[in-house]
């Protein structure tokens, strides 16, 4: 992979419940405390999985299930999305690692239609790995009186992991959905889940999260 391109990803199996790292803390997910985050599910980032990707379709199906249940339960739904065009001064050090990003493919900046925002959802402009950086997410959580963040999306070991960690550092309990996030390969995916479960959050399956929010 060059610093200006995302890699082409070979499908790998998303983890099943038995594969997920155990929780170190006794946190219980509750619909009246949670906010659902759909992290960077833009076509540009999902294109790494290629046409006909089973991984991509499974990821989006799981996210869609959670999103439907969350909406029905009155759980606020928040998206992050990087702008199609970014001034170099705004993009700053991201350019060193990832080049121009979506700026090279602005027609792919939209959020996947399979999980597209609906009326009443919040779409935050994404500037850095963490969903909290230069956004209103922390304030939105406080205003809503909510202190749990359910994390789905891509990529598990970059923005999802960093957002979960920053939630923890802001006294918000992160719940990362192990089969509703994805990464560049299975090793990175599993490593991210292990790190989160051992340091800052709880990793749960889609079925567990659906049951908790229903």
KEKE-3310 file (N, C-alpha, C; in steps of 0.2 Angstrom, whole numbers, plus 5000, padded with zeros to 4 digits):
npx = (5004:5003:5006:4997:4986:4972:4972:4968:4956:4956:4943:4938:4933:4921:4921:4913:4901:4908:4921:4924:4933:4933:4924:4931:4924:4909:4899:4882:4873:4861:4846:4841:4853:4861:4870:4871:4884:4888:4902:4911:4906:4907:4906:4918:4927:4922:4924:4936:4934:4929:4919:4905:4909:4908:4911:4909:4895:4890:4894:4887:4874:4873:4876:4865:4854:4856:4855:4841:4835:4840:4834:4821:4820:4822:4835:4848:4855:4871:4881:4898:4907:4919:4924:4921:4930:4945:4954:4971:4978:4968:4967:4980:4991:4986:4987:5000:5000:4989:4988:4978:4966:4948:4947:4952:4943:4929:4916:4913:4910:4899:4888:4885:4871:4864:4864:4860:4858:4843:4829:4831:4842:4860:4873:4890:4904:4919:4936:4947:4955:4948:4930:4927:4935:4935:4922:4904:4901:4904:4897:4884:4881:4881:4871:4860:4860:4866:4878:4884:4892:4889:4898:4900:4906:4920:4937:4941:4953:4958:4949:4938:4943:4951:4941:4933:4942:4943:4930:4930:4939:4932:4923:4913:4905:4911:4904:4909:4905:4908:4906:4901:4910:4924:4940:4957:4962:4960:4969:4972:4959:4955:4965:4962:4950:4954:4962:4954:4944:4953:4957:4948:4934:4919:4917:4905:4893:4883:4870:4869:4869:4858:4848:4850:4846:4833)
npy = (4994:5011:5028:5035:5028:5018:5001:4986:4975:4958:4947:4942:4932:4939:4941:4929:4927:4919:4921:4934:4945:4943:4953:4965:4973:4976:4982:4986:4988:5000:5006:5018:5025:5026:5031:5028:5026:5027:5025:5033:5026:5028:5027:5028:5023:5010:5004:4998:4985:4979:4974:4964:4959:4948:4951:4965:4966:4959:4966:4979:4974:4970:4982:4989:4982:4985:4999:5000:4994:5003:5015:5012:5011:5023:5028:5039:5042:5044:5049:5049:5058:5061:5076:5079:5087:5094:5107:5108:5113:5110:5096:5092:5083:5071:5069:5065:5052:5046:5053:5062:5058:5057:5067:5063:5056:5062:5059:5047:5050:5049:5042:5025:5019:5008:5010:5023:5040:5045:5055:5066:5060:5063:5070:5071:5081:5074:5075:5070:5055:5052:5052:5062:5073:5090:5091:5091:5080:5076:5086:5084:5072:5075:5084:5076:5068:5056:5042:5032:5024:5016:5008:5007:5002:5008:5011:4997:4996:5009:5023:5018:5012:5022:5032:5025:5024:5038:5041:5033:5041:5052:5048:5041:5026:5015:5004:4992:4985:4969:4962:4971:4981:4984:4980:4982:4969:4952:4951:4964:4968:4959:4962:4975:4974:4966:4975:4986:4979:4976:4988:4999:4998:4988:4974:4968:4957:4959:4952:4952:4966:4970:4963:4969:4983:4981)
npz = (5000:4996:5002:4997:4993:4998:5003:4993:4999:5004:5006:5023:5036:5047:5064:5075:5089:5099:5096:5101:5111:5129:5141:5152:5161:5170:5162:5156:5141:5138:5131:5135:5138:5128:5112:5095:5084:5068:5059:5047:5035:5021:5003:4998:5007:5009:4997:4997:4999:4988:4973:4975:4988:5001:5014:5015:5012:5023:5034:5032:5032:5046:5052:5048:5054:5068:5067:5064:5075:5085:5081:5082:5096:5101:5102:5099:5083:5075:5062:5055:5043:5031:5023:5005:4998:5005:5012:5011:5023:5032:5031:5034:5044:5040:5026:5025:5028:5021:5009:4997:5001:5001:4992:4980:4974:4974:4970:4977:4990:4997:5010:5012:5003:5009:5022:5024:5031:5040:5042:5056:5060:5064:5056:5057:5052:5048:5054:5059:5065:5077:5081:5090:5088:5084:5082:5087:5095:5108:5116:5111:5116:5130:5131:5127:5138:5139:5141:5135:5120:5105:5094:5077:5060:5049:5050:5059:5067:5066:5065:5072:5084:5090:5092:5101:5112:5115:5119:5131:5138:5140:5149:5144:5141:5129:5117:5107:5091:5087:5075:5067:5063:5052:5045:5037:5036:5044:5055:5059:5062:5073:5082:5085:5092:5103:5109:5113:5121:5132:5137:5136:5133:5129:5119:5109:5100:5085:5087:5101:5104:5097:5104:5117:5114:5110)
capx = (5000:5006:5003:4991:4980:4970:4973:4962:4955:4953:4938:4940:4927:4920:4921:4907:4901:4913:4928:4925:4937:4929:4923:4934:4920:4902:4894:4877:4871:4854:4844:4840:4859:4866:4870:4874:4889:4890:4908:4915:4903:4906:4907:4926:4931:4920:4926:4942:4931:4928:4912:4903:4912:4904:4912:4905:4888:4888:4895:4882:4868:4873:4875:4858:4850:4857:4852:4834:4833:4841:4829:4814:4821:4823:4842:4850:4860:4875:4886:4903:4908:4924:4921:4924:4936:4948:4959:4977:4979:4963:4969:4987:4996:4982:4990:5007:4999:4984:4987:4972:4959:4942:4948:4954:4937:4924:4910:4912:4910:4892:4887:4882:4864:4861:4864:4860:4855:4836:4827:4832:4849:4865:4879:4896:4910:4925:4942:4953:4953:4942:4924:4926:4939:4933:4915:4900:4899:4904:4892:4878:4880:4880:4864:4855:4860:4868:4884:4886:4892:4889:4903:4900:4909:4926:4940:4941:4959:4959:4944:4933:4947:4952:4934:4931:4946:4942:4924:4932:4943:4927:4919:4907:4906:4911:4903:4911:4901:4914:4905:4898:4916:4929:4947:4960:4963:4958:4973:4971:4952:4955:4970:4958:4945:4957:4965:4948:4942:4958:4959:4944:4928:4916:4915:4899:4891:4877:4865:4869:4867:4851:4844:4850:4842:4826)
capy = (5000:5017:5032:5039:5024:5012:4994:4982:4970:4952:4946:4938:4931:4943:4936:4927:4929:4915:4924:4940:4945:4944:4960:4966:4977:4973:4987:4984:4992:5002:5010:5025:5029:5025:5034:5024:5029:5024:5028:5033:5021:5031:5023:5028:5018:5003:5002:4993:4978:4976:4972:4957:4957:4946:4955:4972:4965:4956:4972:4983:4971:4970:4989:4991:4979:4989:5005:4999:4993:5009:5020:5010:5012:5030:5029:5044:5039:5049:5047:5053:5057:5065:5080:5076:5091:5096:5111:5105:5115:5107:5089:5092:5077:5065:5069:5062:5045:5044:5057:5067:5054:5057:5072:5060:5052:5065:5056:5042:5053:5048:5037:5019:5019:5003:5013:5030:5044:5047:5061:5066:5058:5068:5068:5075:5081:5070:5079:5066:5048:5051:5056:5068:5079:5096:5089:5092:5074:5076:5091:5081:5066:5078:5087:5071:5065:5049:5041:5026:5025:5010:5010:5002:5006:5006:5005:4995:4998:5016:5028:5015:5011:5029:5035:5021:5026:5045:5040:5031:5046:5057:5045:5038:5019:5013:4997:4991:4979:4966:4960:4977:4985:4980:4983:4980:4962:4949:4952:4971:4968:4956:4966:4981:4972:4964:4981:4989:4975:4976:4994:5005:4997:4981:4971:4964:4955:4962:4949:4955:4973:4971:4961:4974:4989:4980)
capz = (5000:4996:5007:4994:4991:5002:5000:4991:5004:5002:5011:5028:5040:5053:5070:5078:5096:5102:5095:5103:5118:5135:5144:5159:5165:5170:5159:5152:5137:5139:5126:5137:5139:5122:5106:5090:5080:5061:5058:5041:5031:5015:4998:4996:5012:5008:4990:4997:4999:4981:4971:4977:4994:5007:5021:5015:5013:5030:5038:5031:5035:5053:5054:5046:5059:5074:5066:5064:5082:5089:5079:5085:5103:5102:5102:5094:5078:5073:5057:5053:5036:5029:5017:4998:4997:5011:5011:5014:5029:5036:5031:5038:5044:5037:5020:5025:5029:5017:5003:4997:5003:4996:4987:4973:4972:4977:4968:4981:4997:5000:5014:5008:5003:5013:5029:5023:5036:5039:5046:5063:5062:5064:5052:5059:5048:5051:5052:5062:5067:5082:5079:5094:5087:5080:5081:5093:5098:5116:5118:5109:5121:5136:5130:5127:5145:5137:5142:5131:5113:5102:5088:5071:5054:5047:5050:5066:5071:5066:5068:5077:5090:5093:5094:5107:5117:5117:5123:5137:5141:5141:5154:5140:5140:5122:5116:5100:5089:5084:5068:5063:5061:5048:5044:5031:5036:5050:5060:5062:5065:5079:5086:5088:5097:5109:5113:5115:5127:5137:5139:5137:5131:5129:5113:5108:5094:5083:5090:5108:5104:5095:5110:5122:5113:5108)
cpx = (5004:5003:4997:4985:4978:4971:4967:4962:4953:4948:4940:4933:4926:4919:4914:4907:4907:4920:4929:4929:4932:4929:4927:4929:4913:4897:4888:4874:4863:4852:4843:4847:4863:4865:4874:4878:4890:4896:4911:4912:4901:4908:4915:4929:4928:4922:4932:4940:4929:4921:4911:4906:4907:4905:4909:4898:4886:4889:4889:4875:4868:4872:4868:4853:4850:4854:4845:4832:4834:4836:4823:4814:4822:4831:4845:4855:4864:4880:4892:4905:4914:4922:4925:4930:4938:4954:4966:4979:4974:4965:4976:4990:4992:4985:4996:5006:4994:4983:4981:4966:4954:4943:4950:4948:4930:4917:4908:4912:4904:4892:4883:4874:4860:4860:4863:4856:4847:4835:4828:4839:4854:4871:4885:4901:4916:4931:4948:4951:4947:4936:4923:4930:4936:4926:4911:4898:4898:4898:4885:4876:4878:4873:4859:4855:4862:4876:4887:4886:4893:4893:4902:4904:4916:4931:4942:4947:4962:4954:4940:4937:4948:4946:4932:4935:4945:4935:4926:4935:4938:4922:4912:4909:4905:4909:4904:4908:4906:4913:4901:4904:4920:4935:4950:4962:4961:4962:4972:4964:4952:4960:4966:4953:4948:4960:4959:4945:4946:4959:4954:4936:4925:4915:4910:4897:4884:4871:4864:4867:4860:4846:4844:4846:4835:4821)
cpy = (5006:5022:5036:5035:5019:5006:4991:4976:4964:4950:4941:4937:4936:4939:4935:4928:4926:4918:4930:4940:4947:4951:4960:4970:4975:4978:4983:4989:4994:5007:5017:5029:5029:5030:5029:5028:5025:5028:5027:5028:5025:5026:5022:5023:5011:5000:4997:4986:4975:4974:4965:4954:4954:4949:4961:4971:4963:4962:4977:4980:4971:4977:4991:4988:4983:4995:5005:4999:4999:5014:5019:5011:5019:5032:5034:5041:5045:5045:5051:5052:5063:5069:5077:5080:5094:5101:5108:5107:5112:5099:5088:5086:5070:5064:5065:5054:5042:5048:5061:5064:5055:5062:5069:5057:5055:5062:5050:5044:5051:5042:5031:5020:5014:5005:5020:5034:5045:5053:5061:5063:5064:5066:5073:5075:5078:5073:5074:5059:5048:5055:5062:5074:5084:5094:5091:5086:5074:5080:5087:5075:5069:5081:5082:5067:5057:5048:5034:5027:5018:5012:5005:5006:5003:5012:5003:4997:5005:5021:5025:5014:5017:5032:5032:5023:5033:5045:5038:5037:5052:5054:5043:5031:5017:5005:4996:4985:4975:4964:4965:4983:4980:4984:4981:4972:4959:4951:4959:4971:4965:4959:4972:4979:4970:4970:4985:4986:4975:4982:4999:5004:4989:4980:4967:4962:4959:4959:4952:4962:4974:4969:4966:4981:4988:4981)
cpz = (5000:5000:5004:4992:4997:4999:4997:4996:5002:5008:5016:5032:5046:5059:5072:5086:5100:5101:5098:5110:5124:5138:5151:5164:5165:5167:5155:5148:5138:5133:5128:5139:5133:5116:5101:5085:5073:5058:5051:5035:5024:5009:4997:5001:5011:5002:4991:4997:4993:4979:4973:4984:4999:5013:5021:5016:5020:5035:5038:5033:5042:5056:5053:5052:5066:5073:5066:5071:5086:5087:5083:5093:5105:5104:5097:5089:5075:5068:5057:5046:5034:5023:5010:4997:5004:5009:5014:5021:5034:5037:5035:5038:5041:5030:5020:5025:5023:5010:5003:4999:4998:4991:4980:4970:4975:4976:4973:4989:5000:5005:5011:5009:5007:5020:5029:5029:5034:5043:5053:5065:5061:5060:5054:5054:5051:5049:5054:5063:5072:5080:5084:5092:5082:5078:5087:5096:5105:5119:5117:5114:5128:5136:5130:5134:5144:5138:5140:5124:5110:5095:5083:5065:5053:5049:5058:5070:5070:5069:5073:5084:5093:5095:5101:5113:5119:5121:5130:5141:5143:5146:5150:5139:5133:5122:5108:5097:5084:5077:5064:5062:5056:5047:5037:5030:5043:5056:5063:5065:5072:5084:5089:5093:5103:5113:5116:5122:5133:5140:5140:5135:5131:5121:5113:5101:5092:5086:5097:5108:5102:5101:5116:5121:5111:5114)
residu = (UNK:UNK:UNK:UNK:UNK:UNK:UNK:UNK:UNK:UNK:UNK:UNK:UNK:UNK:UNK:UNK:UNK:UNK:UNK:UNK:UNK:UNK:UNK:UNK:UNK:UNK:UNK:UNK:UNK:UNK:UNK:UNK:UNK:UNK:UNK:UNK:UNK:UNK:UNK:UNK:UNK:UNK:UNK:UNK:UNK:UNK:UNK:UNK:UNK:UNK:UNK:UNK:UNK:UNK:UNK:UNK:UNK:UNK:UNK:UNK:UNK:UNK:UNK:UNK:UNK:UNK:UNK:UNK:UNK:UNK:UNK:UNK:UNK:UNK:UNK:UNK:UNK:UNK:UNK:UNK:UNK:UNK:UNK:UNK:UNK:UNK:UNK:UNK:UNK:UNK:UNK:UNK:UNK:UNK:UNK:UNK:UNK:UNK:UNK:UNK:UNK:UNK:UNK:UNK:UNK:UNK:UNK:UNK:UNK:UNK:UNK:UNK:UNK:UNK:UNK:UNK:UNK:UNK:UNK:UNK:UNK:UNK:UNK:UNK:UNK:UNK:UNK:UNK:UNK:UNK:UNK:UNK:UNK:UNK:UNK:UNK:UNK:UNK:UNK:UNK:UNK:UNK:UNK:UNK:UNK:UNK:UNK:UNK:UNK:UNK:UNK:UNK:UNK:UNK:UNK:UNK:UNK:UNK:UNK:UNK:UNK:UNK:UNK:UNK:UNK:UNK:UNK:UNK:UNK:UNK:UNK:UNK:UNK:UNK:UNK:UNK:UNK:UNK:UNK:UNK:UNK:UNK:UNK:UNK:UNK:UNK:UNK:UNK:UNK:UNK:UNK:UNK:UNK:UNK:UNK:UNK:UNK:UNK:UNK:UNK:UNK:UNK:UNK:UNK:UNK:UNK:UNK:UNK:UNK:UNK:UNK:UNK:UNK:UNK)
# end
